[in-house]
Amino acid sequence: MQVRVEHGRAVRVQGDPDHPSTQGVLCTKVSRYPERTYHAERVLRPLRRFGPKGTGRFEPVGWDEALDDIAARLKAIAAREPEAILPYSYAGTMGLVQGESMSARFFHRLGASRLDRTICASAGGAGLAATYGGKVGMHVEAFARSRLILIWGSNPIASNLHFWRIAQQAKRDGARLVCIDPRRSETAEKCHEHLQLLPGTDGALALGLMHELIALDALDHDYLARHTSGWELLRERALQWPPERAAAVCGLEVAAVRALAREFASTRPAAIRLNYGMQRVRGGGSAVRLIAALPCLSGAWRDEGGGLLLSSSGWFPVDHAALQRPELLAGRQPRTINMSTIGDALLHEGGPGFGPRIEALVVYNSNPVAVAPESGRVVRGFAREDLFTVVLEHFLTDTADHADYVLPATTQLEHLDVHASYGHTSALLNEPAIAPLGEARSNTDIFRALSARMGFDEPCFAESDEQIAAQAFSRDVTLERLRERGWVQLPLPRAPFAAGGFPTPDGRARLAAPGDVPDWLPNHESAASAPALAARYPLAMISPPARNFLNSSFVNVRSLRDIEGEPLLEIHPDDAVPRGIADGALVRVFNERGEYHCVARVGGRARPGVVNGLGIWWRKLGVRGTNVNELTHQRLTDLGRAPCFYDVLVEVECA
């Protein structure tokens, strides 16, 4: 990204026209980054709470006073039980320096509880690693040479614009685009075909496609024999899934399943752009394993422009140990708490099997009160008066409103960082373009200052951001090379698995193993697994992101919120009419966990039996102080211990 600065003020951001993947293009969200940075409500001084938790009532306080008090309170808790302290963070800052470097060192040295960072992609990541040995896949640029592209569980017009530009190039050159998604998204409308399957049935569709490939003998037997293991076991599973069975589970026409299998078998190169929407259900990890097997069956990996991409992050030689310094644990093995069940964790009284009650929480790069599942319980946990909470933030988010201290953090324009990617294969440098506004400090500066006050005198706590950035990658990428043009392309083959060579111990893709054969799993909340619950709450709900928000980021940027308008629930006429719901009506969406009020949008974006609650609005900017996560639950996926945001049953009525 390039930043135009005039008189010390950032006035415009734009993409780098020389970058091979982005070619100068920015999404609408990031193009408004200066508006976010200079937002009138930006937190620019440390704040201390003086009102009840959740009311957002704070008073300014000096940095020294705030840090002294925070350090003293953490030190007192740690002296009794360090595991009563918990960090909570995710990807609000995607960089390796401002993400988990100095902060990880701080919490390792403290002996605090560890956080299982699962909230977005861990089910899919676990499924991909189980098959390929890591989070690896195609080069995104290679899709330009594809002749069939399955866009599976993804809405790239909203969330992956750089891929969409490449897919459009392929389309102009004759490629056929097929979208597989429960929602008729903006992307689905632009594809040649849309398979609008039921939520959580992607694994069943993959098995149905496999069955047809076997029936047609459209298999690359040589590739399977040389470069995979477990095919015979997976074959037995697939033979249990004729297209008729798969179509019935998925809510699709049998002919559509058969036709897609034939097309995938007969088109070269054929590629799958898989994304994380489809793994946010009970069987999400297994579904990724099954879909990842498809290019191995057909031999699509042999071709440049063939294969699959879910994440490219595994290609990057990130030196996590150098960044995070696990040796600071000094042999201790603190408990691990799953960020996706933070509501239950904060309300737990402690004891056997859990450990001490959480007494202190330090939140950075995340907004859990808005984004974590079953937010009614999350709010109750954050509202505990005996919970000491520190939040590093740019704004008074739903989470910051519950803090004892809010510390002003820098934005991407104001600090140094280096980045890997999960969509392309270039390492990136983020140089500060402007000085920090007000009294804002980088995450690393804040944790360095806390470390000093805690008496942590190991040399790693004195390292500068530049020194940390220089250690981020173990090979191929150096800070000097990054500074030459802002990015470094990883030296990878164009068709990475044409001759196998997967990052597994034997170089083969692992399709199955004895006692470990992937299969379709019905959703936690579905007629198949919970018929009584489905009778009370007959509509399945998914909660894909609103086009102009990035999870809960950018929700308070006025120009983007004006585009979104208001929190929406997309509902099909077949479901709206019997409930007396008209387009534009205020509706109550509810289940046994809570209720959410929003505006109904009646139309074809939702399929019958499914509603789409677009997220993730801040609770306090919603209609009645909640958001769609009031309805989600804290059950986890089959692999990766991830949340099941798209595995929810609800009912809807006029408010």
Secondary structure as UniProt FT lines:
FT   STRAND          2..6
FT   TURN            7..8
FT   STRAND          9..14
FT   TURN            17..18
FT   TURN            20..24
FT   HELIX           28..31
FT   HELIX           33..37
FT   TURN            40..41
FT   STRAND          47..49
FT   TURN            53..54
FT   STRAND          58..60
FT   HELIX           63..80
FT   HELIX           82..84
FT   STRAND          85..89
FT   TURN            96..101
FT   HELIX           102..110
FT   STRAND          114..116
FT   TURN            119..121
FT   HELIX           122..132
FT   HELIX           140..145
FT   STRAND          148..152
FT   HELIX           156..159
FT   HELIX           161..172
FT   TURN            173..174
FT   STRAND          176..180
FT   HELIX           186..190
FT   STRAND          193..195
FT   TURN            199..200
FT   HELIX           202..215
FT   TURN            216..217
FT   HELIX           221..227
FT   STRAND          228..229
FT   HELIX           231..238
FT   TURN            239..240
FT   HELIX           243..250
FT   HELIX           254..266
FT   STRAND          270..274
FT   HELIX           276..279
FT   TURN            282..283
FT   HELIX           284..298
FT   HELIX           300..302
FT   TURN            304..305
FT   STRAND          307..309
FT   HELIX           313..315
FT   HELIX           320..324
FT   HELIX           326..329
FT   TURN            330..331
FT   STRAND          336..338
FT   HELIX           339..341
FT   HELIX           342..347
FT   TURN            352..354
FT   STRAND          360..364
FT   HELIX           368..371
FT   HELIX           375..382
FT   TURN            385..386
FT   STRAND          388..393
FT   TURN            398..399
FT   HELIX           400..402
FT   STRAND          405..409
FT   HELIX           412..414
FT   STRAND          417..419
FT   STRAND          426..430
FT   TURN            438..439
FT   HELIX           443..454
FT   HELIX           459..462
FT   HELIX           465..470
FT   HELIX           479..485
FT   STRAND          487..489
FT   TURN            496..499
FT   TURN            505..506
FT   STRAND          509..510
FT   TURN            514..515
FT   TURN            527..529
FT   HELIX           531..536
FT   STRAND          539..542
FT   TURN            547..548
FT   TURN            551..552
FT   TURN            554..556
FT   HELIX           558..564
FT   STRAND          568..571
FT   HELIX           573..576
FT   HELIX           577..579
FT   TURN            583..584
FT   STRAND          586..591
FT   TURN            592..593
FT   STRAND          594..602
FT   TURN            608..609
FT   STRAND          610..613
FT   HELIX           619..621
FT   HELIX           628..630
FT   TURN            640..641
FT   TURN            645..646
FT   STRAND          648..654
//
